[in-house]
Amino acid sequence: MSLFCKKAFVGKGGQCPPYLESSAAKLVAKCQGLPLAIVALGGLMASKNSIVEWSEVYNNLNRELSENDTYFERLKYISLLSYHDLSYTLKQCFLYCCIFPEDYEIKRNRLIRLWMAEGFVEPLKGTVSEVVAERYLTELICRGLLQVVRRDRSGRPNAFKMHDILREFTVSISKSVKFVTKSDGMEELEDGGIRRWSIEAKGKEMKGASETALSRVRSLLVFAVDETSKSSFNRLPSGFKLMRVLDLEGTPINELPDELGNLFNLRYLNLTRTLVKELPRSIGKLYNLQSLVMKYTQIKELPAGIVKLKNLRHVIACGYNVDPTTFHYAWGPVFPSNICLLDNLQILSSVEARGDFIKQLGKMTQLRVLGVVNVKETDGQNLCLAIAKMIHLRKIGVTSCNEDEHVNMDALESAPPGLEKLFLAGKLEKVPHWFISLDNLTGLWLHWSRLRDDFLPHIQALPNLGELKLVNAYEGERLDFLEGFQKLKLLRIGRCLGLREIVINKGVMPGLQDLSILGCQEFTTLPHGWESLPDLKRVYLSNVSPGLIQKICRSKGMDRQTITGIVLRRQEGTEAIFNITEWLWIGKAQQPKQKLSDDSVRRASCRNCEAEKSLVVAAPGHVMAGEVGFHDVVPAVMDRMAEDIGLDLQARGHDVRQQVDNGVAGITKCLVQDQADTGHVGSPASDRSNGTCA
């Protein structure tokens, strides 16, 4: 009953009004304890207020369901009832989600841009389309039709999945109304009124469709489920006259044909994690393009013709370095300086500052997300003048041209009022005076700031700060968290070479969940009473003082001289007991006892395995897993494994992938997981986003 009320009475704190208690109990009984059915029905009833409406829903269920209905039949009907209650627009948005493969993590921003390109988002005066689309997403979540699988530190949903049964239901509806056509690329499709085509490529070679069929396709999304030959993607088939959406994320395409410019209706182009090195000059003919997404590609410079695309709203071309603690952590291509003439742009990330780009930036007053790299100290005045005009800005990332160049942000009188995420990379003499007024800030990254004075008093009172990452940000020996930080959930300190200890006073950061100290080689002691922080779930220590690691290991009954990092997790149901569940060790790869299957590799996890084509995963006291040569692993498996170990194989494209394939060191660093810990192996070093690569 509580689960149902939580969904049905969101605006009432999950409390059922007395006049609806009887109706609620009868509806919950119809679900026969099935959680998904309860969630879906609760989400449906959230929009019903009167007893008459509640009785009508119950009567429908009573008429259609019998006691002998199977789990699937009962859930299918309740879901169908919830689906039919949606508006026409929301029905389209919901059905569209089945275009992704089964169990696929659907990213929030990607889905919103796709909905916009498809024309599902209805205009609302005074509200940008991105916000309207986010409201649609929220409603589908509240109705239980999409499951949240990941949230950011402020609680905002970041990724979703469709439940298998709901997906089967939507695929069935979608097929009957020819909303989405799905194939595996193994057989050529005949003309059947294909409008949106989703290909889950599973073979070495892909087959397309007839020219007549292609002429009707509005959307093409390709998912490289298994290893697919590059020749399948080297050229796009001709005939896509009406194409609005082209999503090739993760496919091994390495060249775009010049014919791309003939896709006049194209609104969305996604080349994320492809091997594309340049955009064709003809891209300047795509006058209707709204979203150009090129994350983690090898594109170094954008053609001049891009400034002709007056409808562009999102240009995203950012990437991150393999090593998240290096100075050149975020990077982006060179843009034409007159990109600033595009007055519909909402997102520009990340752009390399050259020529008079910074001077022109002040024209982009409508920006909501800005990421800029290669900034010189002399650019500071103009950069601050530009940012002062961007009253809608939510995320900013600024990286100086080199590690010794100062990030000069003092000329900014006050930050944009709605600023939520801030990333600054470069030397700081002191934190800017306007830090203290960042009331809406949820994430702060200070990268290679090398501050000498205590800066924590300037940020301790920020009311919504949930994530604080400090990489080579402080040169002192001690950080004192004396008060404040009431909403902080994640604290990550890396490469502060002189740091010996941190102090956390009682009552400070009471909601802290994740504490990481990385590469602080003089760090000798954890803060007093850290085990008693009520919400702390995980502590990750890597390359800190060997004495600290050994002390903790001995206290847990372990004594391994080669251990360089450990992950401590709170024992479930306890207040102050933490167990070592994972650790990093250095040594030659041992001869494995058994080969890992592909499925095992998907669940394996390690750190910085720059190895002799081998990965060893061990449990306490013995080798439990085995060896897998990177050459023997399909890209999808290798990418997932690399993501777990903190290596972004796509951040530098094929060069990095080849480097990992060939093996670059004879020493293997492996993450070890306790067999008693059945949870997913964490990835402490894999969180690379600075918040501006939307």
URKAGI-V990444 format. One line per field, one symbol per residue. ss: DSSP state (H for helix, E for strand, L for the rest). A space follows every 10 residues. Layout:
ss->???
This chain:
ss->LHHHHHHHLH HHLLLLLHHH HHHHHHHHHH LLLLHHHHHH HHHHHLLLLL HHHHHHHHHH HHHHLLLLLL HHHHHHHHHH HHHHLLLHHH HHHHHHHHHL LLLLLEEHHH HHHHHHHHLL LLLELLELHH HHHHHHHHHH HHLLLLEEEE ELLLLLEEEE ELLHHHHHHH HHHHHHLLLL EEELLLLLEL LLLLLEEEEE ELLLLLLLEL HHHHLLLLEE EEEELLLLLH HHLLLLLLLL LLLLEEELLL LLLLLLLHHH HHLLLLLEEE LLLLLLLLLL HHHHHLLLLL EEELLLLLLL ELLHHHHHLL LLLEEELEEE LLLLLLLLLE EEEELLHHHH HLLLLLEEEE EELLLLHHHH HHHLLLLLEE EEEEELHHHH HHHHHHHHHL LLLLEEEEEE LLLLLELLLL LLLLLLLLLL EEEEELELLL LLHHHHHLLL LLEEEEELLL ELLLLHHHLL LLLLLLEEEE ELLELLLEEE ELLLLLLLLE EEEELLLLLL EEEELLLLLL LLLEEEEELL LLLLELLLLH HHLLLLLEEE EELLLHHHHH HHHHHLLLLL LLEEEEEEEE LLLLLLLEEE EEEEEEELLL LLLEELLHHH HHHLLLLLLL LLLLLLLEEL LEELLEELLH HHLLHHHHHH HHHHLLLLLL LLLHHHHHHH HHLLLLLEEE EEELLLLLLL LLLLLLLLLL LLLL
